[in-house]
Amino acid sequence: MESSLYQTGVRVMVDKYLEEKSKEVRDYGEYWSASSAGYCMRKNIFDRLKVTPTNSDARKTRVFEVGHIFHGWIQDITKSAGVSVSQEGELQDEVLMIRGHYDDIIKTDNGLILYDYKTAHSRSFTYKKGKGMSYFHKMQLGTYMKILREIKEYKDLAEGRICSISKDDLRMDETQLLWNQGLEETVAGYWTTLNEYWNAKKIPACTCHEHEGGFMAKDKYNPYYFQGESCSLTWYKLWKEGKHQEYIKKEG
């Protein structure tokens, strides 16, 4: 009975709607997505080539949708409170070929702060306590800051923060990133190297296992995981040959 309810109720309708909606994601064309900063370069190249993921996970689309809802909620508050200077502004770098959107820029007595809002489960607030900002978040926020600082009104922007919001108990936490030359060099170096691979039409090594405990190399988090390999070259070959469809897993 429970299985029948799961397959015939509103959940099916929600998943179908979100599946179609997910196909309308921002297409940055010949640009890299700024939010992908720091991720495995092979994964980013697969994303830009629009390689088909190895699985279709309905639950993940629900998670992303809830994230958008929380973003809108806190952005409405900062705007209504009169502390938000700009929201969802488009960013573009013609040299590094990056395009994206930032969440919020807040005015304070000590200057402007760039905010990126992230949703998480409350358990993460415990095991991440005291560890500071993750590598991926530093690279993403650093990329946004680099591009913003090239705009006249934000040339003095020197602080960015990740505001994490718990989806199940609404706890909030903030981590800080200060602009410095080392950060600028790291960010620019990452994107320069990625462009070199792309222009040379070369596929780099998968580095998903190198950061944050290697979670991005796991089947659960890697969209191109196939036969025990993250960002699988075997999968890439099957996709290029049009032989990948029969292997796609569907999860709900």
C-alpha positions as MATLAB code, in Angstrom:
seq = 'MESSLYQTGVRVMVDKYLEEKSKEVRDYGEYWSASSAGYCMRKNIFDRLKVTPTNSDARKTRVFEVGHIFHGWIQDITKSAGVSVSQEGELQDEVLMIRGHYDDIIKTDNGLILYDYKTAHSRSFTYKKGKGMSYFHKMQLGTYMKILREIKEYKDLAEGRICSISKDDLRMDETQLLWNQGLEETVAGYWTTLNEYWNAKKIPACTCHEHEGGFMAKDKYNPYYFQGESCSLTWYKLWKEGKHQEYIKKEG';
ca = [
       0.000    0.000    0.000;
       2.763    2.450    0.953;
       4.568    1.734   -2.326;
       1.357    2.401   -4.232;
       0.843    5.723   -2.467;
       4.436    6.732   -3.212;
       3.964    6.028   -6.904;
       0.513    7.614   -7.344;
       0.379   10.712   -5.145;
       1.502   14.322   -5.315;
       5.165   13.280   -5.037;
       5.052   12.012   -8.632;
       3.557   15.299   -9.832;
       6.126   17.355   -7.907;
       9.033   15.336   -9.273;
       7.742   15.552  -12.840;
       7.345   19.323  -12.583;
      10.790   19.818  -11.036;
      12.393   17.542  -13.621;
      11.049   19.761  -16.396;
      11.999   22.905  -14.501;
      15.569   21.649  -14.019;
      15.959   21.581  -17.805;
      15.586   25.366  -17.785;
      18.821   25.951  -15.849;
      20.916   28.969  -16.774;
      22.947   28.204  -19.854;
      26.189   30.182  -19.819;
      27.134   29.086  -23.323;
      30.850   29.626  -23.891;
      31.382   30.801  -20.310;
      32.131   28.838  -17.173;
      29.639   29.019  -14.310;
      31.147   31.119  -11.512;
      29.508   28.856   -8.917;
      31.575   25.909  -10.177;
      34.836   27.511   -8.997;
      37.204   25.081   -7.328;
      35.485   21.941   -8.532;
      37.291   19.199  -10.413;
      38.296   20.607  -13.802;
      37.261   17.416  -15.563;
      33.790   17.761  -14.030;
      33.577   21.373  -15.184;
      34.568   20.414  -18.709;
      31.984   17.601  -18.730;
      29.373   20.112  -17.514;
      30.236   22.604  -20.260;
      30.174   19.857  -22.887;
      26.732   18.930  -21.481;
      27.697   15.315  -20.893;
      24.587   13.464  -19.667;
      24.777   12.565  -15.939;
      24.866    8.880  -15.035;
      21.764    9.143  -12.881;
      18.517   11.031  -12.646;
      17.843   11.806   -8.970;
      14.411   13.271   -8.256;
      15.269   13.897   -4.604;
      18.146   16.176   -5.562;
      15.814   18.375   -7.603;
      13.644   18.787   -4.498;
      16.713   19.735   -2.449;
      17.757   22.369   -5.013;
      14.232   23.791   -5.126;
      14.145   24.174   -1.341;
      17.499   25.953   -1.557;
      16.000   28.491   -3.978;
      13.074   29.019   -1.608;
      15.391   29.767    1.324;
      17.465   32.136   -0.823;
      14.334   34.079   -1.728;
      13.198   34.168    1.885;
      16.381   35.730    3.276;
      16.773   38.062    0.281;
      13.261   39.377    0.863;
      14.198   40.102    4.474;
      17.464   41.948    3.735;
      15.724   43.982    1.043;
      12.765   44.866    3.269;
      15.132   45.768    6.123;
      16.901   48.227    3.829;
      20.360   46.670    4.224;
      20.637   45.050    0.795;
      22.444   47.091   -1.849;
      22.069   44.622   -4.712;
      20.769   41.082   -5.274;
      21.147   38.474   -8.021;
      23.463   40.731   -9.988;
      25.041   39.254  -13.104;
      28.813   38.839  -13.148;
      30.961   38.342  -16.220;
      34.701   38.147  -16.865;
      35.696   38.272  -20.535;
      39.320   37.285  -19.882;
      38.700   34.191  -17.756;
      35.374   33.471  -19.506;
      33.277   33.293  -16.327;
      29.632   34.185  -15.895;
      27.344   33.940  -12.882;
      25.141   35.661  -10.336;
      25.806   36.641   -6.728;
      23.176   36.364   -3.994;
      23.375   39.602   -2.004;
      25.539   42.604   -1.182;
      24.897   44.102    2.253;
      25.831   47.566    3.503;
      27.284   47.845    7.020;
      28.987   50.566    9.049;
      32.325   48.965    8.104;
      31.653   48.742    4.380;
      30.047   46.330    1.937;
      29.859   42.568    2.461;
      29.169   40.062   -0.302;
      26.871   37.264    0.871;
      26.337   33.814   -0.565;
      23.468   31.891    1.018;
      23.725   28.117    1.438;
      21.217   25.629    2.814;
      22.355   22.606    4.806;
      21.094   19.948    7.203;
      21.426   20.783   10.893;
      23.893   17.893   11.371;
      26.458   19.794    9.308;
      26.455   22.596   11.871;
      27.937   20.146   14.362;
      30.612   18.383   12.319;
      31.734   21.583   10.551;
      31.917   23.656   13.723;
      35.253   25.442   14.007;
      36.506   24.223   10.624;
      35.943   27.505    8.836;
      34.932   27.968    5.224;
      35.213   25.004    2.866;
      37.643   25.017   -0.059;
      34.804   25.090   -2.588;
      33.046   27.982   -0.872;
      36.307   29.963   -0.713;
      36.847   29.491   -4.435;
      33.259   30.414   -5.312;
      33.148   33.473   -3.083;
      36.664   34.483   -4.163;
      35.607   34.306   -7.812;
      32.583   36.523   -7.184;
      34.729   39.019   -5.273;
      37.386   39.124   -8.000;
      34.854   40.018  -10.687;
      32.959   42.487   -8.493;
      36.142   44.349   -7.573;
      36.599   45.173  -11.261;
      33.341   47.174  -11.105;
      33.833   50.785  -10.000;
      31.266   50.841   -7.196;
      32.634   47.620   -5.691;
      36.390   48.171   -6.157;
      36.899   48.366   -2.384;
      34.866   45.237   -1.598;
      37.138   43.259    0.722;
      34.861   40.893    2.626;
      32.643   38.006    1.657;
      30.614   35.660    3.822;
      28.843   32.360    3.516;
      25.597   32.324    5.465;
      24.477   28.740    6.045;
      20.819   28.108    6.883;
      19.610   24.842    8.358;
      16.645   23.466    6.424;
      15.240   21.516    9.358;
      15.650   23.777   12.407;
      16.517   27.192   10.841;
      19.843   27.594   12.609;
      22.153   30.077   10.890;
      25.932   30.276   10.764;
      28.400   32.605    9.024;
      31.969   32.144    7.821;
      34.169   34.970    6.576;
      36.548   35.380    3.648;
      38.808   38.441    3.400;
      40.253   39.550    0.089;
      44.031   39.382   -0.324;
      46.617   38.915   -3.064;
      47.000   35.212   -2.340;
      43.286   34.631   -2.846;
      43.332   36.595   -6.094;
      46.264   34.541   -7.428;
      44.620   31.243   -6.447;
      41.324   32.136   -8.099;
      42.908   33.498  -11.282;
      45.255   30.499  -11.491;
      42.389   28.024  -11.274;
      40.389   29.600  -14.094;
      43.469   30.199  -16.259;
      44.423   26.521  -16.038;
      40.865   25.397  -16.787;
      40.798   27.588  -19.901;
      44.122   26.136  -21.027;
      42.680   22.601  -20.883;
      39.552   23.699  -22.732;
      41.390   25.547  -25.482;
      43.771   22.622  -25.960;
      40.783   20.228  -26.097;
      42.344   18.117  -23.357;
      40.555   16.264  -20.558;
      42.339   16.818  -17.216;
      42.656   14.308  -14.398;
      39.729   13.956  -12.006;
      40.533   15.690   -8.717;
      37.190   15.175   -6.966;
      38.909   13.149   -4.239;
      41.347   15.926   -3.272;
      39.158   18.299   -1.261;
      36.726   18.177    1.665;
      37.286   14.515    2.403;
      36.799   13.552   -1.225;
      32.990   13.555   -1.025;
      32.678   14.744   -4.630;
      34.304   11.516   -5.836;
      31.505    9.386   -4.369;
      28.623    7.938   -6.352;
      26.107    9.950   -4.325;
      27.630   13.315   -5.234;
      29.409   12.784   -8.544;
      27.132   13.196  -11.590;
      29.506   11.252  -13.845;
      30.323    8.329  -11.544;
      30.382    5.068  -13.491;
      31.773    1.616  -12.766;
      33.706    2.757   -9.703;
      35.218    5.862  -11.333;
      34.306    9.470  -10.588;
      34.072   11.719  -13.669;
      34.408    8.497  -15.622;
      36.256    8.511  -18.936;
      34.406    5.314  -19.815;
      31.125    7.171  -19.344;
      32.440   10.080  -21.425;
      33.297    7.681  -24.255;
      29.853    6.036  -24.090;
      28.224    9.474  -24.179;
      30.270   10.586  -27.203;
      29.266    7.402  -29.013;
      25.596    7.791  -28.028;
      25.606    4.492  -26.103;
      24.980    5.838  -22.595;
      21.170    5.899  -22.300;
      20.705    2.281  -21.270;
      23.048    2.742  -18.290;
      21.344    5.774  -16.707;
      19.987    5.110  -13.228;
      16.770    6.710  -12.031;
      16.428    7.392   -8.314;
      13.549    8.911   -6.380;
];
